[in-house]
Amino acid sequence: MGKTIYLKTNEEIELIRESCWLVSKTISEIGKHIKEGISTIELDRIAEEFIRDNRAKPAFKGYRKGNSIFDYTLCVSVNEQVVHGIPGSYVLKNGDVVSVDCGVLKNGFYGDSAYTFAVGEISDEAKQLLRVTLESLYKGVENAVAGKRVGDISNAVEEHVSRFGYGIVRELVGHGIGRSLHEAPEVPNYGKRGSGVRMEEGLVIAIEPMINMGKRDVKVERDGWTVSAVDRKPSAHFEHTVAVKKGSADILTTFEFIEQELKLKTEKSAVNG
């Protein structure tokens, strides 16, 4: 991630919004299929097909880290996996929590978002983890305002999550986004209010709390990508791409499509039950 911060014009932000709209629709499409019995590689196949059908490219596919290349459309991270889970033969089961992280490249600009889904009926403890992590995302977004500093976002996330005794992952952070998937500045999920880069109108960032039910300590698995909680307790991850504005942030991604799908699934389940 370079150190140069690129402010976007209104026209560029609208192009990023298009990419973000497609990311949001893709995760919603995946939400339709998340259920007991489906493999994570099948979710990845569905996502790639959907993105390409919409004349865009999967942002993560071909992403290089050192000598290693990520060859998938989604990061699918289940239970204690925090982020960067590699899609494969794992079959989702009742009680799992699964983070789906997706990025697209369209019209020269990237969009990035993540949502953590419940598979079937999850524990009350897991429900609270997901709820608090989602709430912390919006606490951060409220502070993505011109004139404030990145530390104001970080502190808002940390303050909310810490009340519940959860572990805030420190090794991974949010980031700027635009013509590159990862741009400056970094956006940690912990920090001091009033610290860090002063935000200006036109800054576009991905805010993404990664919160562990247990301790914050993580490790990279042997595949070189998957980051997991050391204590093997569940983790949650939610992410929005936002444009910094005066007064209030402009959220470019949306969970509205996802929430509509989840509501439909719940209604169908109630009818069938």
N, C-alpha and C positions, 0 to 999 in steps of 0.2 A: 504494500500500500504506500503510494507516494505521499509526500508532505504538502504538495501544492493543492490548495482548495479551489475548486472550480465552481463559481457561482453561475447559475443557469438563467437564461432569459425566459420570459413568459412563454415564448414559442417552444423552447426546449422542454420546459416543464410540462406543456401539453403533450409533447411526444412521449415523455416519461410516463405521463398519466395513461396513455394508450397501452404501453408495456405493462403497467401495473394493473390495468383493467384485465388484461389477458392472464396475468399471473393469478389474479383473484378468481377469475372464471375457471382456471385450470384446477386450483385447489378445491373449488366447489365441485367440479366434476369428479375429482378423486374422492371427495366426501360422500358422493353417491354410492361409491363402491366399497367404502371402508366398512367391513363387517367380518365376523368370524368366518374363517375358511379361505380368505383370499391371501395370496402371497404378495410380499412387498415388490417383487419384480413385475408382477402383473399390474400393480398400481403405477409403476414406472412406465410400463408400455403404454398404458392408457393416457398418461400425461404427455408423453412424447408425441403420440399420434394427435392429440388434441391441439397441442401447440403448433405443430407443423401444418395441420389443417387450417389453422388461423394465420398462416403465412408468416410465422416467426420461428426463431430458433431457441432450443433449450439453452439457457445461459450456463448451466453447470457442466453440460456434456463437453468433455475435452478440457476442462479446467485443470491446469497444471500446478502441482506443488512439488518443487524440486524435480526429481526424475519420475514422479508418480502422476498419472493422469486419471482424473475422475471420469468414468465413462457412462454416466447415468444422467437422467433428466431430473430426478428428485433426490433429495436427501430424506430418507425415511428412518427415523430414529425411534425405537420401541423401548418403552419402560425406562430402564436405567441409562439407555443411550441418550445423550444430551443433544448432540447435533452430528451431522455429516455421516449418518448411517447409510451404508451401502445397500441398495435394494438387492434382494436375493431370494432364496428358497423359503425364508421364514414365513410361516402362515399365521396370520393374526388370530388371536383367540379372545374369548370373552374375558373382560377385565383388563386387557392391555390399554395403555395410553400410547399414542403414536403421533409424533411430530412429523409433519410434512412440510418441507422447506422447498420452495420452487423459485426459479428465476427464468426470465425470458429476455431475449434480445430482439427488438423490433424497431425498425426505422433508425437504427444506429444507437438506440438507448436501451438501458437495462431497467427491469423492474424486479423487485425481490419481496417475498412475503413468506410467512410461515404460520401454521396453525396446528395446535395439538388436539387431536380427536380422542374421544373415548370409544372403545370397542365394546359394544354391549353394555353391560352393567358394571361400572367400576366402583371401587371402594369410596366411602365418604371422604377418606383422607386424600385420595387422588382427586376427587371432585374439587375439594378445597384448594389443592395445589394448582389445578388448572384455572380456577376462578381468580385466585390471588395473582397468578402470573399474568393473566389477561388484564386484570385491573391495573397492575403495575405498568404494563405497556401504555395504557391510556394516561396514567399519571406522568409518564415520561413525555408522551406526545403533547400534553398540555404545556410543557415547558419548552417546546421547540418553536420559540418565538424570537423574532428579530430583537437584538439588544441583550438577550440573555446569553448565558454561556453553556457549553456542553455539560459542564459539571452540574448545572441545574437539572438537566434531564437525568443524569446518572444518580444524583442524590434523591430525586423523586422516586425512582425505581427502588433504590436501596431502602429508603425510609419506609415505604409501604411493605416490602417483602420481609424486612427484618422483624417486623412486629409478630410475624408468624413463626419465626425461628428457622426459616428456610436458608439453604446455602445458595449464595449468589456466585455463579461461575465467573471467575476473574480472567481466565486465560483466553476467553473469547469475547468479542465486543461487536457492537453495531458499527456502522461505517457510512461514509459518503458514497453516493452512487450517481451514475450518469452515463457517460460514454464508456466508462469502465465499471465492472461489477463492484469492485472495491476501490474506493477513493478515500482521500483524507476528508474530514477528520475521523479518528476512531471515536466511538461512542460507547464507553463502558457502562455497565449497569450498577456501578457503585462510584462514589466520589463525593467531593465537597461542593456544596452550593457556592456559586460565584467563581469557580475555578474553570480552567480549560479555555478553549477557543471561544471568542465572542461570535455569536451567530448573526449572519446578515441575511436579508431577504435574497432569495435565489439559491440558498444552500439547500441541497436535497440529501437527506440522510435516511438510512435504514436503522430504526430503533428496534432492538430485539432482546428482551429479557430472556435469559436462560437460567432457570431456577430449579434447584434440586430440593427434593423433599427432605433429604438428610443434610450431610455436610457438603461444602462447596468443592471439595477435592475431586479432580477428574484425571483420567488417563486416556491416552490414545491406544486403541486396540491394535492387535497385530496386523490388521489390514492397512494400517497407516493413515486411515481417515476417521473412522468412528471414534467419537469422544464419549466416554461413559463415566458415570459417577462411580467413584472408587468403592463406596459403601453399597453399591448395587440397588439403591433406592430410586424410585421413579423421578424423572425430570420432566419439566414442561418448557415449551418454547413458543413464543408468539412474536410476530414481526410485521411491522408496517413500514412502507416507504412514505416519507412525508417531505413536503416542501416547507421551509421556514418562511413565515410571513409576519407582518406586523399584526399584533393583536391575538392571532391564533394560528396554529399550524394548519396547513392544507394536507389532509391525509389522501395520498394518491392511490393506495391500495384500499380494498374494502373487504370486510368479513360479511357483508350483507348477503351475498350469494350463498356463502357457506351456511349461515344461520337459517336461511330459507330452506335449504336442503335438509338440515338437521331437524327443523320443525316438521317438515313433510315426513321424514323417517319416523319421528316420534308419533305423529298422527296415524301413520300406516300401522305401526306396531301396536298402537292402542286398539285400532279396529280389528286387527288380526288376532290380538290377544284375547 
